[in-house]
Amino acid sequence: MIAPWFDRLWCLRSMRTERIFLRGGIDLNGRIGDLEVTRVATAEAVSADEWHTLLGSDGFYSSHEWIRSLELAHGPDPVIVARTGDGIAGVAPTWGGDPADRGLFSLGALTDGLAGPWDRPFLWIGGRRATANAVPCVPGTGRVAVLQALVAEACAEARGRGAAGVVWPYLPGPAARELAGSAPGARALLQTADAMLHVPPDGMEGLADTARREDRTKWRRESRAFEAHGGVVEWRSLADTDTDRVAELVAGTRARYGAAGGVEWMRRVLAAQQAAGVARTAVVCLARYGGRVVAAAVFYQHRDWLYGRYWGAEENAPPFTYYVLTHYAAVDWAAAHGFRRIHLSVSAWEAKVRRGARLYPLAMVLASADGGSVLVPNSDAAAHNARVAGSWRERFRSRPDALDASWEQWF
């Protein structure tokens, strides 16, 4: 529990920022000094180098370069910044949500029957439409006070917009629990599962050594079928790749599955990434067939994780091209370049598990805009979390090793 964590509070408002100074911030480990919480109009107002110090390997989609690329592609959104006398202490990028969404970013769908004002606007924290967020914040002494200050300022921003509250979705389970525990009235609600591949030093050979026999057989059969049909794998940096061709492939695949955004939209996204600098970390796994590029998987390098983000292929691509590029070739490339994990995100969990992935809980944190009242009672939140965790346990009953041990915290 935080001791009275400020003894004076005042606001200085301007067109560009709102500053809140929290004096004498104290947590269980001791005094951290004054906290200054500033709301800036764009991530460009924050030093990328400073921002980078707040993130671990799981923070790519909350990185300065990624958030800046979203701003360049879709327009700027406010960022909440916490500082102490020692420098930056935390950031919380925000966006307004998507009222038309009925799936991944619909609170009605995400809360799964819980009563609440889910039809009202909420302030969303994290990357725009990101399904893997992190909490960019200093570790150790003072962290809880910084988290509390970030949530409090987000609630103030929500009040100013007439929103019902704030939601920080798609957080790693431990981060969501820590964040909810730091803010009065906040609740962590289990959402879904994040799929990741742990990369052995010897790549697919090492992964096969620990896999079930039927899985190993499938992997080898699929790889041989890809090669027998003339498929050839090639790795390039995004800078050395024909990005127009990548945009065509990704947009075409998205259209086949009913996703919005055409070729020009994808070109704009990639151009924004180049302008923001995040494209420097991107590598592309290409499939060639008859000398032509017929498929592409785009990955981003962040610390010792490799993040799979975009996929596109022609309908006549060799069989199993998706699994060859996003799993088999990716594991060998990641191992050869010193990466520890490949992040695969939130879809097709059964197929990913059968190809070596492990599932980790993702949760959202909800807080009322008034900063104190409770949107979801503790008993309802606990019942929801146990029900969702139980559904994933049942779903993978035949493969209990697919679920990371951290799921047990949600029962």
N, C-alpha and C positions, 0 to 999 in steps of 0.2 A: 504493500500500500504506500502511496506517495504521501509524505507529510505535506502540510499546506504549501503548495508549490508555487505560490506567488503572493506577494504582499502588496503589489500595486499593478494595475492594468490600465493601459490607456491606448487609444488608437489615433493614428495620424493618417488621414485619408487623402488620396489624390486620385487623379484620373488613371494613374498607372499602377499604383501599389496601395496596399493597406498594411501598415506595420503595427504589430502588437508586441510590446515589450513585457516579458515575464521575468520579474526580478526574483533572485534568490531561489532558482529552481533546485529542488532537492529530491533525491530518490534514496532508496535504502542503502546505496553505496556511498552517499555523500553529496556535497554541493557541486553543481556543475557551472555555477555562475549564471549571468543573465542570459535569457533566451530571447532572441528577436525573431518573430515570425512575420514574414513578408510575403504578400501575394503579388506576384509579377505577372505581366501579361503574356509572356512567352518564355519557353525554355532557353531562348537565345540570351536572355538576361542573366543566366547562371553560367558560371565557368564549367566547361565540360570536364576539365581535369578535377575540379573539386567534386562535382557530381559523381565522377567515376570512383572516388574513394569510398562512397557509401554502399557500393554494390559488391555482391559475391558472384559466384559462378551462375547462380540461378536468376540473375537480374538483367539479362540482355534486353527483354522487352520493356524494361523500366530504365534503360540507359539513356543518357543525354542524346546520343546520336539517333537512337531509334525514335524517341519522343520528338526530336527536332524534325526528323523526316516525316512524321505524321503531320506536324504543323505545316510543313511546306507543301504537302500533298492535299491536306484537307482544311487548313486554316488553323490559326493559333488558339490555344486554350490556356487559362490561367494555371500557374504552377505555384504551389505553396512551398515556401523555403524557410527552414529554421536554421538559425545561426547562434553560436555562442562566441565568446571572446576568442576561442581557439579556431574559429572558422565555421564552415558549413557543418550542420548536424543532421539534417534530414530534408528530403523533398517529397512532395506529393503532387504529381501531375494530375490535372482534372480534365473532364470533358462532360458534355451535357447529356450523354446517353442517346439512345435511338428509339424514340417513341413507337416507330413502326415495327420494330423488331419483335418477333414472337418466339424466339428461340434462345440463343446463347446470351442475349443481353435484354431479356424480358424478365423483370423482377417477378411478375406473376408466375412465369414458368420456373424460375430458379427457386422460388420459395415453396413450390410444390404443395399448394393447398393451405399453407399457413395464413391466418387472417392478418391483414395489414393494409396500409394505404398504397398498395403496389401500383394502382392505376394513376397515382400522382407522380409528378416529376421528382427525380432524385439527382443529386450531384454524384457523378461517377468518378472514382479515383483510379489511377493507373493509366496505362496506354489505351488510346482509343481502340475499342474492339479487340483488346488483348485478352487472350485466354490463358496467359501465364504472366501474372504480375509478381512484383517483389515489393518489399518495403525499404526504400533507400534511406538508411538511418545509421548513425554511428553505433558501433557496438559498445558494450560495457557500461561503465558508470554514466548515468544520465540518460540512457536510452529510453527508459520508460517515460520520463518527463518530456522528452522530445516527441515520442509517439503521441502522448496525450495532447501536446500543443498542436501537432499537425491535425489531429482529428478535430480538436476544438475549433481551429481556424476553418477547416472544411465545413463544419457545421454552420459557422457564421456565414460563409459563402453561400451555403444552401439556403439559409434564412433569407439572405439578400435576394436570392432568385425566386423566392416563394416555393422552394422545394420542400418535400416532406422530410428528407433526410439525406444521408450520404451512404454510398455503397462502394466498398473496395473489393472487387470480385477477383476470383481465380488466383487466390494466394496459396502458397504452400501451406499445408495444414498447421505446422508449428508456428509459422509467421502470423496466420490468422488468429490463432489462439492467444498469442502474445499481444497482438494489437488490440483485440477485444478486451483483454484483461487490463489494458492500460487506460481505457476511456470509460467514464461513467455511462452506464446504460447500453453500451455497445454489445453486440452479440456476434459470435462466429457461427455461421451455418454451413454445413458441409454441402458441396455442390456436385462434384464429379471427380473423375480420375485423370491424372496426367500420366502419359506413357513415356518412358525413358528406356534407352538401351545403355547398359553398363558396358564399357568397352575394355576388353582384356588387352594386355600388351601385345598379344599375338593375333589380335583381330578375330576374324570369323573362325579360325582354327581353334582358338581358345574358347570362343562362345559355343562352338559345336561340342567341345569336350564336356561341357556341363549341361547340355541340352538333352531332352528326351530323344530316344531313338527315332520315333516317328517324325519329330521336328527336324532332326538332322537330315533324314531322308528327304523330307519335303524341300528343305533349303537347297540341297544338292540337285534335286530333280528340276527345280525352278531355274537355278543358275544354268544348268546344262541346256534346258529348253530355250532360254534366252540366247545362248551362244549358238545353238544349232540352227536357229532362225536368222542368224546373221547379225545379231546385236553386238555392238562394240561400245564399251564404256570409255569415256574420256573426261578428265577433270580439268577445269580451267578456273581462273579467277573471274569474277563477274566483269571486271574491267577489260578482260581479254575475250569476252564472249559477245556474240551478236545479241544485244539486249532486245532488239526488235523481235528477233525469233523467239527468245524466251517469253516475251510479252504475249506473242501470238499463241504459243503453246499453253501458257498458264490461263489466259483468258478463254481459250477454246474449251479447256477442261472445266473451268468454272461454269461456263455457259451450259455445258452438258449436264451439270449437276444443279442447275437452277440458281447459281449465285449471281448477284448483280455485278456490274462492272465489265466493260469490254476491253478491247485491245488498247484504246487510248487511255483508259483508266489505269491499266497496268503499266503503260509507258510512263504515265505521270508519277506513279508510285516509285518506279525504279529511278526516274530522274530526280525525284525528291531525295531518295536515298543517296544518290551520288552527290547531290548538293550538300547534304547534311554530314557526309563523311562515313556513314554506316556501310556504304557499298564497299569500302576498302576491306571490310572483314568478310565479304561474301565470296563463296566458292560455288561453282556450279558443276554438278555431275550430269553429263550429257550422255544420251544414248544415240548412236548413229546406226542407221540401217541403209545399206546401199549407198553409203557415203553421205547421206542426208542426216541432219539432226532431227530426230523424231520425238524426243522426250528430254525434259530437263527437270532437275531437282535443285533448288537453290537453298544453300545452307549459310549460316552466319557463325563466325568464330567469336566466342566470348570466354575469356580466361581458358579453363580446361574443359569447356562444354562446346559442343557443336549443335546448332539449332536448325532443324529442318523447318522451312517456312513455306516455300512455294513448290508446286508440282504441276506439270503440264505435259501432255503427250498426245500425239496423233492417234487416231483410232486403229491405225494399222501398225502401231509399234509392236515389236516382238513380244511374245507372251512373257508375263511376269516382269515386265520392265519396271513397274512401280516398285516391287520388292527388291529387285536388283539394285536400283539406284538409291532408294531411300533407306535400305537396310544393309544388304550384303556388301555392296561396294563401299557404302558409307562407313561401315564398321572397320573395314580394312584401311580405308583412307584415314579415318580418325585415329586408329591405333598407330599408323605410320607417322602421324604428325603430333602425337602426344596428348590426344584428347581423352578424357576420362568418361564422359557421357555424351549421348546423342539425345537431344530433346525431340520427341515425336508429336507431342500435343494431344488434343482431346477428340479423337474420333477413331473408329475402327479398332476398338481395344482388343477384341478377340483375335483379329488377324495379327496385330502387333505382338500380343502375348505369345502367340504360336511361333513367332519369329524372334523371341528372346527378350521382349520388353518386360519391364516391371512397372506396376501402377502405383502412383502416389496420390494421396488425397489432396484435393483442391477445395478451398472454402472461401466464402465471402464474409466480410464484416459489415454489419449494418449499424447505423447510429441515427437517432432522431435529430432533426435540424435544431431543436431547442437545446441540444447538448446534454440533456439529463433524463428525459422520459424514455421509457422502454418501448421499442417497436415490437419486440418478440419476447414474451415472458421466458424466464429461465427454463421452466418445465417444458414449454412448447419447443424451445430450441433443443433441449436435450433429447426429447422424443424424436424430433426431426432428424437430428444427427445420428442417433442410434438406428433409425429406420433406413436412412440412406446408406450408412456403413454396412448394415445388414444386407441390403440389396446387392451391394458389390461383393460381399462375401459369398452370397448365394450364387450370384452370376458366375463366379469363378471357383465354385465349390470343387470342381475336378482339377483345378490348378491353384491350390492355396498359396504356393510359393510365388505366384504372380503379384500378390498384394504385399506391399512393403509393411514392415512391422508397425509403422506409425498409424495405420488404420485403427489399431487397438485403442488409441486415445479417444476415439469417437463413440465408443460403446458405453 
